[in-house]
Amino acid sequence: MTTFTLDDMRRIMGGCAGVPDTVDLADDIGEVSFVELGYDSLAVLEMAARIQQQIGVRIPDDAVDEMKTPQAAVDYVNRRLAA
């Protein structure tokens, strides 16, 4: 994979545990914080683990703490893919 998209992020986010059923990932979620989307810290860590498993990009815990939105996560993964 050469580019990680927001749609890829939505797919991964949809499979994380602890995510409220009320979250509509089809909405414009790129700049909405994970907290506002109802993702607790466990769900965000699971998301990072799934990215590593499926995309092959490791996201260290300190980087996870810095990623506040889905778009920030997409940008991080794409920077790592380009490196």
PDB file of N, CA, C and O in Angstrom:
ATOM      1  N   MET A   1       0.856  -1.182   0.000  1.00  0.00           N
ATOM      2  CA  MET A   1       0.000   0.000   0.000  1.00  0.00           C
ATOM      3  C   MET A   1       0.896   1.238   0.000  1.00  0.00           C
ATOM      4  O   MET A   1       1.847   1.332   0.777  1.00  0.00           O
ATOM      5  N   THR A   2       0.582   2.170  -0.871  1.00  0.00           N
ATOM      6  CA  THR A   2       1.385   3.386  -0.943  1.00  0.00           C
ATOM      7  C   THR A   2       0.686   4.587  -0.328  1.00  0.00           C
ATOM      8  O   THR A   2       1.340   5.552   0.067  1.00  0.00           O
ATOM      9  N   THR A   3      -0.629   4.536  -0.245  1.00  0.00           N
ATOM     10  CA  THR A   3      -1.389   5.634   0.349  1.00  0.00           C
ATOM     11  C   THR A   3      -2.471   5.069   1.249  1.00  0.00           C
ATOM     12  O   THR A   3      -3.188   4.138   0.882  1.00  0.00           O
ATOM     13  N   PHE A   4      -2.573   5.647   2.429  1.00  0.00           N
ATOM     14  CA  PHE A   4      -3.598   5.287   3.402  1.00  0.00           C
ATOM     15  C   PHE A   4      -4.630   6.405   3.368  1.00  0.00           C
ATOM     16  O   PHE A   4      -4.283   7.572   3.548  1.00  0.00           O
ATOM     17  N   THR A   5      -5.892   6.061   3.139  1.00  0.00           N
ATOM     18  CA  THR A   5      -6.932   7.069   2.967  1.00  0.00           C
ATOM     19  C   THR A   5      -7.866   7.140   4.178  1.00  0.00           C
ATOM     20  O   THR A   5      -7.832   6.289   5.067  1.00  0.00           O
ATOM     21  N   LEU A   6      -8.686   8.166   4.180  1.00  0.00           N
ATOM     22  CA  LEU A   6      -9.688   8.286   5.239  1.00  0.00           C
ATOM     23  C   LEU A   6     -10.683   7.131   5.158  1.00  0.00           C
ATOM     24  O   LEU A   6     -11.206   6.698   6.185  1.00  0.00           O
ATOM     25  N   ASP A   7     -10.949   6.629   3.964  1.00  0.00           N
ATOM     26  CA  ASP A   7     -11.826   5.457   3.835  1.00  0.00           C
ATOM     27  C   ASP A   7     -11.186   4.221   4.454  1.00  0.00           C
ATOM     28  O   ASP A   7     -11.876   3.407   5.068  1.00  0.00           O
ATOM     29  N   ASP A   8      -9.860   4.072   4.294  1.00  0.00           N
ATOM     30  CA  ASP A   8      -9.155   2.978   4.968  1.00  0.00           C
ATOM     31  C   ASP A   8      -9.293   3.137   6.481  1.00  0.00           C
ATOM     32  O   ASP A   8      -9.506   2.165   7.205  1.00  0.00           O
ATOM     33  N   MET A   9      -9.168   4.369   6.938  1.00  0.00           N
ATOM     34  CA  MET A   9      -9.281   4.659   8.369  1.00  0.00           C
ATOM     35  C   MET A   9     -10.682   4.323   8.874  1.00  0.00           C
ATOM     36  O   MET A   9     -10.837   3.738   9.945  1.00  0.00           O
ATOM     37  N   ARG A  10     -11.681   4.689   8.112  1.00  0.00           N
ATOM     38  CA  ARG A  10     -13.074   4.380   8.496  1.00  0.00           C
ATOM     39  C   ARG A  10     -13.268   2.872   8.655  1.00  0.00           C
ATOM     40  O   ARG A  10     -13.901   2.417   9.608  1.00  0.00           O
ATOM     41  N   ARG A  11     -12.715   2.103   7.711  1.00  0.00           N
ATOM     42  CA  ARG A  11     -12.858   0.648   7.762  1.00  0.00           C
ATOM     43  C   ARG A  11     -12.239   0.089   9.043  1.00  0.00           C
ATOM     44  O   ARG A  11     -12.831  -0.757   9.713  1.00  0.00           O
ATOM     45  N   ILE A  12     -11.062   0.563   9.367  1.00  0.00           N
ATOM     46  CA  ILE A  12     -10.384   0.096  10.577  1.00  0.00           C
ATOM     47  C   ILE A  12     -11.127   0.555  11.817  1.00  0.00           C
ATOM     48  O   ILE A  12     -11.300  -0.216  12.761  1.00  0.00           O
ATOM     49  N   MET A  13     -11.566   1.803  11.821  1.00  0.00           N
ATOM     50  CA  MET A  13     -12.296   2.337  12.979  1.00  0.00           C
ATOM     51  C   MET A  13     -13.580   1.558  13.235  1.00  0.00           C
ATOM     52  O   MET A  13     -13.963   1.348  14.386  1.00  0.00           O
ATOM     53  N   GLY A  14     -14.238   1.134  12.175  1.00  0.00           N
ATOM     54  CA  GLY A  14     -15.500   0.409  12.309  1.00  0.00           C
ATOM     55  C   GLY A  14     -15.363  -0.930  13.008  1.00  0.00           C
ATOM     56  O   GLY A  14     -16.339  -1.452  13.546  1.00  0.00           O
ATOM     57  N   GLY A  15     -14.165  -1.490  13.007  1.00  0.00           N
ATOM     58  CA  GLY A  15     -13.968  -2.788  13.623  1.00  0.00           C
ATOM     59  C   GLY A  15     -13.427  -2.747  15.037  1.00  0.00           C
ATOM     60  O   GLY A  15     -13.176  -3.795  15.633  1.00  0.00           O
ATOM     61  N   CYS A  16     -13.243  -1.558  15.584  1.00  0.00           N
ATOM     62  CA  CYS A  16     -12.664  -1.436  16.927  1.00  0.00           C
ATOM     63  C   CYS A  16     -13.704  -1.659  18.017  1.00  0.00           C
ATOM     64  O   CYS A  16     -14.867  -1.282  17.874  1.00  0.00           O
ATOM     65  N   ALA A  17     -13.268  -2.270  19.095  1.00  0.00           N
ATOM     66  CA  ALA A  17     -14.144  -2.533  20.240  1.00  0.00           C
ATOM     67  C   ALA A  17     -14.450  -1.242  20.983  1.00  0.00           C
ATOM     68  O   ALA A  17     -13.647  -0.308  20.979  1.00  0.00           O
ATOM     69  N   GLY A  18     -15.593  -1.194  21.610  1.00  0.00           N
ATOM     70  CA  GLY A  18     -15.944  -0.066  22.460  1.00  0.00           C
ATOM     71  C   GLY A  18     -16.418   1.162  21.717  1.00  0.00           C
ATOM     72  O   GLY A  18     -16.512   2.244  22.297  1.00  0.00           O
ATOM     73  N   VAL A  19     -16.719   1.006  20.440  1.00  0.00           N
ATOM     74  CA  VAL A  19     -17.170   2.137  19.642  1.00  0.00           C
ATOM     75  C   VAL A  19     -18.693   2.208  19.695  1.00  0.00           C
ATOM     76  O   VAL A  19     -19.368   1.211  19.442  1.00  0.00           O
ATOM     77  N   PRO A  20     -19.236   3.374  20.022  1.00  0.00           N
ATOM     78  CA  PRO A  20     -20.689   3.494  20.108  1.00  0.00           C
ATOM     79  C   PRO A  20     -21.371   3.230  18.762  1.00  0.00           C
ATOM     80  O   PRO A  20     -20.845   3.592  17.709  1.00  0.00           O
ATOM     81  N   ASP A  21     -22.530   2.605  18.809  1.00  0.00           N
ATOM     82  CA  ASP A  21     -23.296   2.337  17.588  1.00  0.00           C
ATOM     83  C   ASP A  21     -23.806   3.618  16.951  1.00  0.00           C
ATOM     84  O   ASP A  21     -24.182   3.616  15.778  1.00  0.00           O
ATOM     85  N   THR A  22     -23.825   4.703  17.699  1.00  0.00           N
ATOM     86  CA  THR A  22     -24.358   5.966  17.202  1.00  0.00           C
ATOM     87  C   THR A  22     -23.382   6.702  16.287  1.00  0.00           C
ATOM     88  O   THR A  22     -23.761   7.689  15.656  1.00  0.00           O
ATOM     89  N   VAL A  23     -22.145   6.247  16.204  1.00  0.00           N
ATOM     90  CA  VAL A  23     -21.139   6.899  15.373  1.00  0.00           C
ATOM     91  C   VAL A  23     -21.390   6.544  13.912  1.00  0.00           C
ATOM     92  O   VAL A  23     -21.439   5.368  13.549  1.00  0.00           O
ATOM     93  N   ASP A  24     -21.550   7.574  13.075  1.00  0.00           N
ATOM     94  CA  ASP A  24     -21.718   7.361  11.641  1.00  0.00           C
ATOM     95  C   ASP A  24     -20.398   7.688  10.955  1.00  0.00           C
ATOM     96  O   ASP A  24     -20.083   8.855  10.723  1.00  0.00           O
ATOM     97  N   LEU A  25     -19.641   6.665  10.638  1.00  0.00           N
ATOM     98  CA  LEU A  25     -18.322   6.860  10.045  1.00  0.00           C
ATOM     99  C   LEU A  25     -18.389   7.383   8.621  1.00  0.00           C
ATOM    100  O   LEU A  25     -17.372   7.807   8.071  1.00  0.00           O
ATOM    101  N   ALA A  26     -19.574   7.361   8.012  1.00  0.00           N
ATOM    102  CA  ALA A  26     -19.728   7.894   6.661  1.00  0.00           C
ATOM    103  C   ALA A  26     -19.756   9.422   6.664  1.00  0.00           C
ATOM    104  O   ALA A  26     -19.579  10.049   5.620  1.00  0.00           O
ATOM    105  N   ASP A  27     -19.980  10.019   7.835  1.00  0.00           N
ATOM    106  CA  ASP A  27     -19.984  11.478   7.943  1.00  0.00           C
ATOM    107  C   ASP A  27     -18.584  12.029   7.701  1.00  0.00           C
ATOM    108  O   ASP A  27     -17.627  11.270   7.552  1.00  0.00           O
ATOM    109  N   ASP A  28     -18.473  13.344   7.663  1.00  0.00           N
ATOM    110  CA  ASP A  28     -17.186  14.014   7.511  1.00  0.00           C
ATOM    111  C   ASP A  28     -16.482  13.996   8.866  1.00  0.00           C
ATOM    112  O   ASP A  28     -16.617  14.932   9.654  1.00  0.00           O
ATOM    113  N   ILE A  29     -15.736  12.936   9.130  1.00  0.00           N
ATOM    114  CA  ILE A  29     -15.144  12.714  10.456  1.00  0.00           C
ATOM    115  C   ILE A  29     -13.675  13.088  10.529  1.00  0.00           C
ATOM    116  O   ILE A  29     -13.079  13.005  11.603  1.00  0.00           O
ATOM    117  N   GLY A  30     -13.079  13.493   9.427  1.00  0.00           N
ATOM    118  CA  GLY A  30     -11.638  13.708   9.369  1.00  0.00           C
ATOM    119  C   GLY A  30     -11.085  14.584  10.472  1.00  0.00           C
ATOM    120  O   GLY A  30     -10.058  14.252  11.064  1.00  0.00           O
ATOM    121  N   GLU A  31     -11.735  15.683  10.760  1.00  0.00           N
ATOM    122  CA  GLU A  31     -11.227  16.635  11.743  1.00  0.00           C
ATOM    123  C   GLU A  31     -12.000  16.602  13.065  1.00  0.00           C
ATOM    124  O   GLU A  31     -11.838  17.490  13.902  1.00  0.00           O
ATOM    125  N   VAL A  32     -12.830  15.591  13.252  1.00  0.00           N
ATOM    126  CA  VAL A  32     -13.565  15.427  14.505  1.00  0.00           C
ATOM    127  C   VAL A  32     -12.698  14.597  15.443  1.00  0.00           C
ATOM    128  O   VAL A  32     -12.162  13.565  15.040  1.00  0.00           O
ATOM    129  N   SER A  33     -12.557  15.031  16.676  1.00  0.00           N
ATOM    130  CA  SER A  33     -11.680  14.310  17.604  1.00  0.00           C
ATOM    131  C   SER A  33     -12.230  12.917  17.895  1.00  0.00           C
ATOM    132  O   SER A  33     -13.436  12.674  17.857  1.00  0.00           O
ATOM    133  N   PHE A  34     -11.297  12.015  18.187  1.00  0.00           N
ATOM    134  CA  PHE A  34     -11.713  10.664  18.557  1.00  0.00           C
ATOM    135  C   PHE A  34     -12.622  10.707  19.784  1.00  0.00           C
ATOM    136  O   PHE A  34     -13.566   9.924  19.883  1.00  0.00           O
ATOM    137  N   VAL A  35     -12.348  11.605  20.705  1.00  0.00           N
ATOM    138  CA  VAL A  35     -13.181  11.736  21.910  1.00  0.00           C
ATOM    139  C   VAL A  35     -14.610  12.104  21.525  1.00  0.00           C
ATOM    140  O   VAL A  35     -15.564  11.510  22.027  1.00  0.00           O
ATOM    141  N   GLU A  36     -14.758  13.085  20.634  1.00  0.00           N
ATOM    142  CA  GLU A  36     -16.094  13.488  20.189  1.00  0.00           C
ATOM    143  C   GLU A  36     -16.808  12.357  19.451  1.00  0.00           C
ATOM    144  O   GLU A  36     -18.034  12.263  19.487  1.00  0.00           O
ATOM    145  N   LEU A  37     -16.041  11.508  18.787  1.00  0.00           N
ATOM    146  CA  LEU A  37     -16.629  10.367  18.082  1.00  0.00           C
ATOM    147  C   LEU A  37     -16.989   9.226  19.025  1.00  0.00           C
ATOM    148  O   LEU A  37     -17.622   8.253  18.615  1.00  0.00           O
ATOM    149  N   GLY A  38     -16.584   9.347  20.295  1.00  0.00           N
ATOM    150  CA  GLY A  38     -16.912   8.323  21.275  1.00  0.00           C
ATOM    151  C   GLY A  38     -15.863   7.235  21.407  1.00  0.00           C
ATOM    152  O   GLY A  38     -16.125   6.197  22.015  1.00  0.00           O
ATOM    153  N   TYR A  39     -14.679   7.454  20.848  1.00  0.00           N
ATOM    154  CA  TYR A  39     -13.597   6.476  20.934  1.00  0.00           C
ATOM    155  C   TYR A  39     -12.804   6.718  22.208  1.00  0.00           C
ATOM    156  O   TYR A  39     -12.205   7.777  22.392  1.00  0.00           O
ATOM    157  N   ASP A  40     -12.810   5.723  23.080  1.00  0.00           N
ATOM    158  CA  ASP A  40     -12.010   5.847  24.296  1.00  0.00           C
ATOM    159  C   ASP A  40     -10.573   5.449  23.978  1.00  0.00           C
ATOM    160  O   ASP A  40     -10.271   5.030  22.860  1.00  0.00           O
ATOM    161  N   SER A  41      -9.703   5.579  24.949  1.00  0.00           N
ATOM    162  CA  SER A  41      -8.279   5.319  24.712  1.00  0.00           C
ATOM    163  C   SER A  41      -8.036   3.866  24.294  1.00  0.00           C
ATOM    164  O   SER A  41      -7.140   3.599  23.494  1.00  0.00           O
ATOM    165  N   LEU A  42      -8.813   2.939  24.819  1.00  0.00           N
ATOM    166  CA  LEU A  42      -8.669   1.532  24.436  1.00  0.00           C
ATOM    167  C   LEU A  42      -8.995   1.330  22.959  1.00  0.00           C
ATOM    168  O   LEU A  42      -8.295   0.596  22.262  1.00  0.00           O
ATOM    169  N   ALA A  43     -10.051   1.976  22.483  1.00  0.00           N
ATOM    170  CA  ALA A  43     -10.430   1.853  21.071  1.00  0.00           C
ATOM    171  C   ALA A  43      -9.362   2.456  20.163  1.00  0.00           C
ATOM    172  O   ALA A  43      -9.091   1.918  19.090  1.00  0.00           O
ATOM    173  N   VAL A  44      -8.756   3.562  20.578  1.00  0.00           N
ATOM    174  CA  VAL A  44      -7.715   4.191  19.767  1.00  0.00           C
ATOM    175  C   VAL A  44      -6.463   3.307  19.733  1.00  0.00           C
ATOM    176  O   VAL A  44      -5.821   3.185  18.690  1.00  0.00           O
ATOM    177  N   LEU A  45      -6.116   2.697  20.859  1.00  0.00           N
ATOM    178  CA  LEU A  45      -4.976   1.775  20.874  1.00  0.00           C
ATOM    179  C   LEU A  45      -5.244   0.556  19.999  1.00  0.00           C
ATOM    180  O   LEU A  45      -4.348   0.081  19.302  1.00  0.00           O
ATOM    181  N   GLU A  46      -6.470   0.051  20.034  1.00  0.00           N
ATOM    182  CA  GLU A  46      -6.825  -1.081  19.180  1.00  0.00           C
ATOM    183  C   GLU A  46      -6.739  -0.678  17.714  1.00  0.00           C
ATOM    184  O   GLU A  46      -6.289  -1.458  16.875  1.00  0.00           O
ATOM    185  N   MET A  47      -7.172   0.544  17.409  1.00  0.00           N
ATOM    186  CA  MET A  47      -7.087   1.055  16.046  1.00  0.00           C
ATOM    187  C   MET A  47      -5.628   1.071  15.575  1.00  0.00           C
ATOM    188  O   MET A  47      -5.326   0.653  14.457  1.00  0.00           O
ATOM    189  N   ALA A  48      -4.730   1.553  16.433  1.00  0.00           N
ATOM    190  CA  ALA A  48      -3.308   1.594  16.092  1.00  0.00           C
ATOM    191  C   ALA A  48      -2.769   0.182  15.861  1.00  0.00           C
ATOM    192  O   ALA A  48      -1.975  -0.035  14.946  1.00  0.00           O
ATOM    193  N   ALA A  49      -3.191  -0.769  16.678  1.00  0.00           N
ATOM    194  CA  ALA A  49      -2.752  -2.157  16.511  1.00  0.00           C
ATOM    195  C   ALA A  49      -3.269  -2.735  15.197  1.00  0.00           C
ATOM    196  O   ALA A  49      -2.551  -3.471  14.521  1.00  0.00           O
ATOM    197  N   ARG A  50      -4.488  -2.413  14.837  1.00  0.00           N
ATOM    198  CA  ARG A  50      -5.051  -2.904  13.573  1.00  0.00           C
ATOM    199  C   ARG A  50      -4.332  -2.303  12.376  1.00  0.00           C
ATOM    200  O   ARG A  50      -4.121  -2.978  11.369  1.00  0.00           O
ATOM    201  N   ILE A  51      -3.955  -1.027  12.487  1.00  0.00           N
ATOM    202  CA  ILE A  51      -3.195  -0.390  11.408  1.00  0.00           C
ATOM    203  C   ILE A  51      -1.874  -1.129  11.232  1.00  0.00           C
ATOM    204  O   ILE A  51      -1.453  -1.399  10.107  1.00  0.00           O
ATOM    205  N   GLN A  52      -1.226  -1.454  12.338  1.00  0.00           N
ATOM    206  CA  GLN A  52       0.041  -2.177  12.245  1.00  0.00           C
ATOM    207  C   GLN A  52      -0.169  -3.547  11.596  1.00  0.00           C
ATOM    208  O   GLN A  52       0.608  -3.949  10.731  1.00  0.00           O
ATOM    209  N   GLN A  53      -1.205  -4.256  12.007  1.00  0.00           N
ATOM    210  CA  GLN A  53      -1.466  -5.593  11.460  1.00  0.00           C
ATOM    211  C   GLN A  53      -1.820  -5.540   9.977  1.00  0.00           C
ATOM    212  O   GLN A  53      -1.329  -6.350   9.190  1.00  0.00           O
ATOM    213  N   GLN A  54      -2.667  -4.592   9.596  1.00  0.00           N
ATOM    214  CA  GLN A  54      -3.195  -4.578   8.236  1.00  0.00           C
ATOM    215  C   GLN A  54      -2.350  -3.779   7.254  1.00  0.00           C
ATOM    216  O   GLN A  54      -2.291  -4.117   6.071  1.00  0.00           O
ATOM    217  N   ILE A  55      -1.702  -2.734   7.727  1.00  0.00           N
ATOM    218  CA  ILE A  55      -0.957  -1.852   6.832  1.00  0.00           C
ATOM    219  C   ILE A  55       0.546  -2.036   6.997  1.00  0.00           C
ATOM    220  O   ILE A  55       1.317  -1.759   6.078  1.00  0.00           O
ATOM    221  N   GLY A  56       0.958  -2.504   8.169  1.00  0.00           N
ATOM    222  CA  GLY A  56       2.367  -2.712   8.418  1.00  0.00           C
ATOM    223  C   GLY A  56       3.088  -1.498   8.978  1.00  0.00           C
ATOM    224  O   GLY A  56       4.318  -1.459   8.999  1.00  0.00           O
ATOM    225  N   VAL A  57       2.331  -0.509   9.429  1.00  0.00           N
ATOM    226  CA  VAL A  57       2.920   0.700  10.013  1.00  0.00           C
ATOM    227  C   VAL A  57       2.735   0.645  11.521  1.00  0.00           C
ATOM    228  O   VAL A  57       1.610   0.597  12.018  1.00  0.00           O
ATOM    229  N   ARG A  58       3.846   0.652  12.240  1.00  0.00           N
ATOM    230  CA  ARG A  58       3.798   0.658  13.705  1.00  0.00           C
ATOM    231  C   ARG A  58       3.551   2.083  14.185  1.00  0.00           C
ATOM    232  O   ARG A  58       4.189   3.028  13.722  1.00  0.00           O
ATOM    233  N   ILE A  59       2.613   2.220  15.120  1.00  0.00           N
ATOM    234  CA  ILE A  59       2.323   3.518  15.717  1.00  0.00           C
ATOM    235  C   ILE A  59       2.650   3.422  17.200  1.00  0.00           C
ATOM    236  O   ILE A  59       1.892   2.816  17.957  1.00  0.00           O
ATOM    237  N   PRO A  60       3.775   4.013  17.633  1.00  0.00           N
ATOM    238  CA  PRO A  60       4.142   3.960  19.047  1.00  0.00           C
ATOM    239  C   PRO A  60       3.109   4.687  19.915  1.00  0.00           C
ATOM    240  O   PRO A  60       2.383   5.559  19.438  1.00  0.00           O
ATOM    241  N   ASP A  61       3.059   4.313  21.188  1.00  0.00           N
ATOM    242  CA  ASP A  61       2.079   4.885  22.107  1.00  0.00           C
ATOM    243  C   ASP A  61       2.139   6.412  22.157  1.00  0.00           C
ATOM    244  O   ASP A  61       1.099   7.066  22.223  1.00  0.00           O
ATOM    245  N   ASP A  62       3.354   6.990  22.125  1.00  0.00           N
ATOM    246  CA  ASP A  62       3.436   8.449  22.187  1.00  0.00           C
ATOM    247  C   ASP A  62       2.855   9.092  20.931  1.00  0.00           C
ATOM    248  O   ASP A  62       2.303  10.189  21.008  1.00  0.00           O
ATOM    249  N   ALA A  63       2.965   8.440  19.786  1.00  0.00           N
ATOM    250  CA  ALA A  63       2.357   8.956  18.560  1.00  0.00           C
ATOM    251  C   ALA A  63       0.840   8.837  18.630  1.00  0.00           C
ATOM    252  O   ALA A  63       0.121   9.716  18.156  1.00  0.00           O
ATOM    253  N   VAL A  64       0.353   7.741  19.226  1.00  0.00           N
ATOM    254  CA  VAL A  64      -1.089   7.569  19.396  1.00  0.00           C
ATOM    255  C   VAL A  64      -1.649   8.718  20.227  1.00  0.00           C
ATOM    256  O   VAL A  64      -2.719   9.243  19.920  1.00  0.00           O
ATOM    257  N   ASP A  65      -0.935   9.107  21.272  1.00  0.00           N
ATOM    258  CA  ASP A  65      -1.376  10.206  22.125  1.00  0.00           C
ATOM    259  C   ASP A  65      -1.475  11.519  21.360  1.00  0.00           C
ATOM    260  O   ASP A  65      -2.314  12.361  21.681  1.00  0.00           O
ATOM    261  N   GLU A  66      -0.628  11.701  20.357  1.00  0.00           N
ATOM    262  CA  GLU A  66      -0.615  12.937  19.575  1.00  0.00           C
ATOM    263  C   GLU A  66      -1.695  12.982  18.498  1.00  0.00           C
ATOM    264  O   GLU A  66      -2.086  14.062  18.056  1.00  0.00           O
ATOM    265  N   MET A  67      -2.172  11.824  18.078  1.00  0.00           N
ATOM    266  CA  MET A  67      -3.198  11.771  17.038  1.00  0.00           C
ATOM    267  C   MET A  67      -4.567  11.988  17.670  1.00  0.00           C
ATOM    268  O   MET A  67      -5.094  11.116  18.360  1.00  0.00           O
ATOM    269  N   LYS A  68      -5.121  13.141  17.428  1.00  0.00           N
ATOM    270  CA  LYS A  68      -6.399  13.487  18.055  1.00  0.00           C
ATOM    271  C   LYS A  68      -7.601  13.275  17.139  1.00  0.00           C
ATOM    272  O   LYS A  68      -8.737  13.214  17.608  1.00  0.00           O
ATOM    273  N   THR A  69      -7.350  13.163  15.822  1.00  0.00           N
ATOM    274  CA  THR A  69      -8.435  13.018  14.853  1.00  0.00           C
ATOM    275  C   THR A  69      -8.111  11.903  13.859  1.00  0.00           C
ATOM    276  O   THR A  69      -6.953  11.508  13.720  1.00  0.00           O
ATOM    277  N   PRO A  70      -9.130  11.399  13.172  1.00  0.00           N
ATOM    278  CA  PRO A  70      -8.857  10.409  12.130  1.00  0.00           C
ATOM    279  C   PRO A  70      -7.907  10.943  11.052  1.00  0.00           C
ATOM    280  O   PRO A  70      -7.047  10.205  10.572  1.00  0.00           O
ATOM    281  N   GLN A  71      -8.050  12.205  10.670  1.00  0.00           N
ATOM    282  CA  GLN A  71      -7.165  12.755   9.638  1.00  0.00           C
ATOM    283  C   GLN A  71      -5.727  12.814  10.130  1.00  0.00           C
ATOM    284  O   GLN A  71      -4.800  12.575   9.355  1.00  0.00           O
ATOM    285  N   ALA A  72      -5.527  13.128  11.408  1.00  0.00           N
ATOM    286  CA  ALA A  72      -4.171  13.136  11.964  1.00  0.00           C
ATOM    287  C   ALA A  72      -3.567  11.733  11.900  1.00  0.00           C
ATOM    288  O   ALA A  72      -2.374  11.585  11.636  1.00  0.00           O
ATOM    289  N   ALA A  73      -4.370  10.717  12.137  1.00  0.00           N
ATOM    290  CA  ALA A  73      -3.885   9.334  12.039  1.00  0.00           C
ATOM    291  C   ALA A  73      -3.543   8.983  10.597  1.00  0.00           C
ATOM    292  O   ALA A  73      -2.514   8.359  10.339  1.00  0.00           O
ATOM    293  N   VAL A  74      -4.395   9.377   9.659  1.00  0.00           N
ATOM    294  CA  VAL A  74      -4.130   9.137   8.240  1.00  0.00           C
ATOM    295  C   VAL A  74      -2.829   9.815   7.831  1.00  0.00           C
ATOM    296  O   VAL A  74      -2.000   9.212   7.148  1.00  0.00           O
ATOM    297  N   ASP A  75      -2.647  11.058   8.244  1.00  0.00           N
ATOM    298  CA  ASP A  75      -1.435  11.802   7.894  1.00  0.00           C
ATOM    299  C   ASP A  75      -0.190  11.115   8.469  1.00  0.00           C
ATOM    300  O   ASP A  75       0.833  11.011   7.792  1.00  0.00           O
ATOM    301  N   TYR A  76      -0.281  10.649   9.715  1.00  0.00           N
ATOM    302  CA  TYR A  76       0.853   9.960  10.340  1.00  0.00           C
ATOM    303  C   TYR A  76       1.214   8.704   9.554  1.00  0.00           C
ATOM    304  O   TYR A  76       2.381   8.476   9.234  1.00  0.00           O
ATOM    305  N   VAL A  77       0.211   7.898   9.248  1.00  0.00           N
ATOM    306  CA  VAL A  77       0.460   6.645   8.524  1.00  0.00           C
ATOM    307  C   VAL A  77       1.075   6.949   7.155  1.00  0.00           C
ATOM    308  O   VAL A  77       2.011   6.267   6.736  1.00  0.00           O
ATOM    309  N   ASN A  78       0.563   7.954   6.460  1.00  0.00           N
ATOM    310  CA  ASN A  78       1.119   8.278   5.151  1.00  0.00           C
ATOM    311  C   ASN A  78       2.548   8.782   5.225  1.00  0.00           C
ATOM    312  O   ASN A  78       3.343   8.504   4.328  1.00  0.00           O
ATOM    313  N   ARG A  79       2.893   9.518   6.277  1.00  0.00           N
ATOM    314  CA  ARG A  79       4.289   9.935   6.450  1.00  0.00           C
ATOM    315  C   ARG A  79       5.195   8.724   6.653  1.00  0.00           C
ATOM    316  O   ARG A  79       6.302   8.671   6.119  1.00  0.00           O
ATOM    317  N   ARG A  80       4.717   7.757   7.426  1.00  0.00           N
ATOM    318  CA  ARG A  80       5.499   6.547   7.669  1.00  0.00           C
ATOM    319  C   ARG A  80       5.619   5.698   6.401  1.00  0.00           C
ATOM    320  O   ARG A  80       6.669   5.108   6.144  1.00  0.00           O
ATOM    321  N   LEU A  81       4.555   5.637   5.619  1.00  0.00           N
ATOM    322  CA  LEU A  81       4.597   4.874   4.363  1.00  0.00           C
ATOM    323  C   LEU A  81       5.567   5.499   3.365  1.00  0.00           C
ATOM    324  O   LEU A  81       6.218   4.794   2.593  1.00  0.00           O
ATOM    325  N   ALA A  82       5.658   6.825   3.387  1.00  0.00           N
ATOM    326  CA  ALA A  82       6.539   7.528   2.451  1.00  0.00           C
ATOM    327  C   ALA A  82       8.002   7.439   2.855  1.00  0.00           C
ATOM    328  O   ALA A  82       8.893   7.625   2.026  1.00  0.00           O
ATOM    329  N   ALA A  83       8.251   7.155   4.128  1.00  0.00           N
ATOM    330  CA  ALA A  83       9.651   7.123   4.625  1.00  0.00           C
ATOM    331  C   ALA A  83      10.404   5.911   4.140  1.00  0.00           C
ATOM    332  O   ALA A  83      11.579   5.743   4.468  1.00  0.00           O
TER     333      ALA A  83
END
